[in-house]
Amino acid sequence: MAEPETIETLRTLIVDDEPLAVERMQVICARLENLSVVGTANDGAAALRLVDALSPDLLLLDMTMPEVDGLSVARKLAKRERRPAVIFVTAHDHFAVEAFDLDAVDYVLKPVAPDRLERAIDRALTRRGETIGKSSEWLTELWVPHRSELIRIDVNQVNRIDAERDYVRLYVATPDDAGRTYLLLQTIAGLEQRLDPSEFIRIHRSTILRREAISGLRHDGLGVWSVEMKDGESLRIGRTYLGKVKAMAGR
């Protein structure tokens, strides 16, 4: 007789300063066979104490809490050799870059839909078993608001980034070559610092390009140069960035 399949269970700590939010999350978690709630905390300091006491596999972590907030908790945990996975659960979508800079598994917006949380748990299970603490120095994914949730974008799919005031617009390649754009609340300078310079280059104060999306350079005369993109578009190079772009091309 075949032995029954063992279901992997994540020992989970719920952290939120709103009692009703904790209660709602407990109800949702009770319906998920891959989760076992081992405790709850109403602030960041208590969460850190319970992590030490209970050694959970996963934190469902609210982002905004008084005194020690969710980002602070994640930063403290990131310094540990052994630490639980983190799924941020928040009503705010503008902390996504900071969250994934801390190697968060997912970023779920309130009000939490059970199927959305279940997808986040699936991601946590998929990542389980990877080397703890292993993270890239550079961003490998971005999470952007789209309709009522955040969607994951692999950085390798981004060919161009344009500044739009306090936002950046991401130009994302798609299998049908139609391409899509998404707005992310992040300055272009802040995002540039998190992108691998061997993969991306800034050509203008308002534009960052994926190096592989560039087909060549063009001299337009009077010291003006442009980048020729593989999709046929031409983008002017800012004078401040011209030396670096020429160096990329070995000129």
Helices and strands as residue ranges (DSSP letters): E 10-15, H 19-30, E 35-41, H 44-54, E 58-62, H 70-78, E 85-90, H 96-101, E 106-109, H 114-127, E 141-146, E 149-154, G 155-157, E 158-164, E 167-172, E 180-185, H 188-194, E 200-204, E 207-210, G 211-213, E 214-221, E 224-229, E 234-236, H 239-248
